[in-house]
Amino acid sequence: MLSLSVLEADGQVKGVELEDRLELLLLLNSVSQQPCAEGEIVTLAKTAESRRVLLKQRVLLKARLGESLLPDMQRLPDEGRMWRRAALCAEDGPQRLACYQSAVTALQAACPQSPGGRWQEVDVLLEFAEWLYLTHFPASDVQVLIERAVDLLLLTDEERVAVCVCEVRPVGRLERLVRSHTLLALTEDRSSLKHQQHLLTAYSFTLHIWRVSMATAQEVMNDWTEGQDVRSASSRKDKERADDKKNKQPSPLRTKAELKQQTRCLPISPEQWAQFQCPEEVRRAFLSDAGPYSINSTSIRAQSRTLFYLDLLVKELESFSLTPLTFAPLHLAEVIAGDLTRSRSQSDLYRLRIIRNSADLGFLSPFSGSC
């Protein structure tokens, strides 16, 4: 552990009182497997940014130890985010509950008009609701939080006005709506109509993710084709013989007409979904586009959480013998696992589930020969 002589070696460090340094060192050494290096705290505390880092670390350590956080939180500019991090670190149930409540309050007060702040609030609300559900709080408490998150997701960026569900295009919003309604379904009695309504709503949002993403992929591939046409025209001008056109190798990209036909073939029936396989060109278009209207790592940041909720949705649909509706979420999960998390084994697992559900319904799957 650090000695008092080291702590008092620089008593003039601004912004970090001796009592604060003592407390931080005691906290650090009480939970750390390795003692802090000599002079580490004093050296770091000499800049404003480092003092904020130390203060944040102290908050998280206090959260783990179940100590009061309010005095330190009031000294931090990003109070809402820190309350959330403290909640994740807290091991005591009542303290975690208090941290989540403070996080929601702080985010609501900080930037209610900012889209970025709004998405932070949505994420905290859904995370809080998930924890309440897992710790067996009353279903009504969970539902209030999720419904608040859904209301925020249906607001426009420009004005605080709710929009029609069909007008929601950002994949990040749609993914959160899938998670919201899947969790809402779990809070309802399985025999209730609301349970199935929430499942069907979550399923409809997976379809909407496909529609929006495929439309975006079409635009990206059109740009590719136009660029290829320009390059081809330029190269033909440099040719001296007409026979060069005949000897030219075929392009790896499909023609514009073929690409339009490909994207128009988004399945509309369970049998078509069972026989669906996301084309490689579309997958490449997803990965090359970092915008909000496509399946990519920017719009779907927490891929593991997304896959978890898609699995829940599929299992709930299967439990009600709604297997024909499982293909869209399973194909979405397969693309996320294969192209975003880059897990070949997980992608193959989703393909096997598609094959199994297809066989149960008497359909053929294009994945049958690849798994």
Stockholm file with secondary structure:
# STOCKHOLM 1.0

chainA/1-371         MLSLSVLEADGQVKGVELEDRLELLLLLNSVSQQPCAEGEIVTLAKTAESRRVLLKQRVLLKARLGESLLPDMQRLPDEGRMWRRAALCAEDGPQRLACYQSAVTALQAACPQSPGGRWQEVDVLLEFAEWLYLTHFPASDVQVLIERAVDLLLLTDEERVAVCVCEVRPVGRLERLVRSHTLLALTEDRSSLKHQQHLLTAYSFTLHIWRVSMATAQEVMNDWTEGQDVRSASSRKDKERADDKKNKQPSPLRTKAELKQQTRCLPISPEQWAQFQCPEEVRRAFLSDAGPYSINSTSIRAQSRTLFYLDLLVKELESFSLTPLTFAPLHLAEVIAGDLTRSRSQSDLYRLRIIRNSADLGFLSPFSGSC
#=GR chainA/1-371 SS CCCHHHHGGGTTCTTCCHHHHHHHHHHHHHHCSSCCCTTHHHHHTTSHHHHHHHHHHHHHHHHHHTCCCHHHHTTCSCHHHHHHHHHHHCCSHHHHHHHHHHHHHHHHHHCTTCHHHHHHHHHHHHHHHHHHHHTTCCHHHHHHHHHHHHHHHTBCSSSSCBCCGGGCCCHHHHHHHHHHHHHHHHHSCTTSHHHHHHHHHHHHHHHHHHHHHHHHHHHHHHHHHHHHHHHHHHHHHTCSCTTHHHHCCCCSSCCHHHHHHHHHTCCCSHHHHHTCCCCHHHHHHHHHCCSTTSSSTTTCCCHHHHHHHHHHHHHHHHHTTCGGGSHHHHHHHHHIIIIISCCHHHHHHHHHHHHHHHHHTTCCCGGGGTC
#=GC SS_cons         CCCHHHHGGGTTCTTCCHHHHHHHHHHHHHHCSSCCCTTHHHHHTTSHHHHHHHHHHHHHHHHHHTCCCHHHHTTCSCHHHHHHHHHHHCCSHHHHHHHHHHHHHHHHHHCTTCHHHHHHHHHHHHHHHHHHHHTTCCHHHHHHHHHHHHHHHTBCSSSSCBCCGGGCCCHHHHHHHHHHHHHHHHHSCTTSHHHHHHHHHHHHHHHHHHHHHHHHHHHHHHHHHHHHHHHHHHHHHTCSCTTHHHHCCCCSSCCHHHHHHHHHTCCCSHHHHHTCCCCHHHHHHHHHCCSTTSSSTTTCCCHHHHHHHHHHHHHHHHHTTCGGGSHHHHHHHHHIIIIISCCHHHHHHHHHHHHHHHHHTTCCCGGGGTC
//
